[in-house]
Amino acid sequence: MYGEDVLKGQWRRKKVVPEVDAEADLVVEDADSGFCGAVVGFELGAVVLEDRFGKRRNFPLTPAAFLLDGKPVTLRKPAAAVARTTKITASGSIALDGVKAQVAKASRIWVEGIHDAALVERIWGDDLRIEGVVVEPLDGIDDLQAAVRAFQPSRDRRLGVLVDHLVPGSKESRIVAAVTDPNVLITGHPYVDIWQAVRPERVGIKKWPVIPPGRNWKEGVCEAFGVREPADMWRRILREVSSYKDVETPLINSMERLIDFVTVG
């Protein structure tokens, strides 16, 4: 009466993500990082997007990696497109030939420690030198409110702060909440330490080890890896980082916000 069994076969078909030519000026959003911009070219097989502020980043043409009008798409390089020879910095920005580093401006970006500063330099160093922004390591953020007061932020002397483990209910979130100066922007990432912001596959593991509460996190990680000294472990981690692709999206987003904030005007 009903013919073939309607429950047989692939009756639940997989959704097909459409392929779209990455034509010049096509506006798309990178689904992973949230970066939104217009197509301005290609570099080493990646598409280069430029946002409304003129910042450029390159993204690999990964299947279903972009949103067009809010819907997933796979970008493809048009047949007639010619790859640019533009150089890309570790942060994904366009490298500017012949531009010297600026004299340091009054504005600053603070990070919690020397490891944070080293990682930021590895990825965003070129951009920060062009903008004349200095990154300074703190010895933790327990005295952040007093340090901010001593810095005396102003419209021409902005301060950005990158905080580890900035999650609701944490000690860090309570410290940050006490800083209310409009010329200070505090962003953060959810990771216990900046080490954890490096994608685990870059150091040859599926995920970072879970360290019990109360145990020093770095010491626990070193023990899990069979490494005696944290300095040795950090060198092992840092040498695997060469661009923004090697770190987690929350760190990328937080640093991009801080750079934009301290370079306004």
HUHUTA-V661954 format. One line per field, one symbol per residue. phi: phi as a letter, one per 30 degrees, with the letter a starting at -180 (. if undefined). psi: psi as a letter, one per 40 degrees, with the letter a starting at -180 (. if undefined). burial: b if it has 9 or more other ideal C-beta (glycine too) atoms within 8 Angstrom, else e. A space follows every 50 residues. Layout:
phi: ???
psi: ???
burial: ???
This chain:
phi: .cidddddiddcdddcddcbdddeidcbbdddcidcacdblbbhicdccb ddcjdcbcbdddehdbcchicdbcdbdeeddcddcddcdddjdddcdicd dddedddbccbdaddedddddecceddddddiccccdccibecdeddded dhdadcbdbcbccdhdbeidedddddddcbddcbccbabddebdedddee ddcibdadddceejcedddddeddcicdceddddddddddcbaddcbdee deddddddddddcdi
psi: deaiheeiagdgiihhhihhhgihehhihhddeehhiiheaihfeiihih aeeehiiihigihfeihhfeihihiihideihhiehihideeihhhiehi iiihidiihiidaddddddddddeddddddefhhhhhigiedfddddddd dgiadegihihhhifgiheidddddddeheheehhhiaieididdeehhd ddefidiiihhiiehhddddddddefhdhdddddddddeeheideeiidd dddddddddddeeh.
burial: eeeeeeeeeeeeeeeebeebbbeeebebbbbeebbbbbbbbbbeebbbbb beeebbbbbebeebbbbbeeeebbbbbeeebebeebebbbbbbbbeeeee ebeebebbbbbbbebbbbbbbbbbbbbbbbbbbbbbbbeebeebbebbee bebeeebbbbbbbbbbeeebebbebbeebeeebbbbbbbebebbbebbeb ebbeeeeeeebeeeeebbbbbbeeeebeebebbbebbbebbebbebbbeb bbbbbbbbbbbbbee
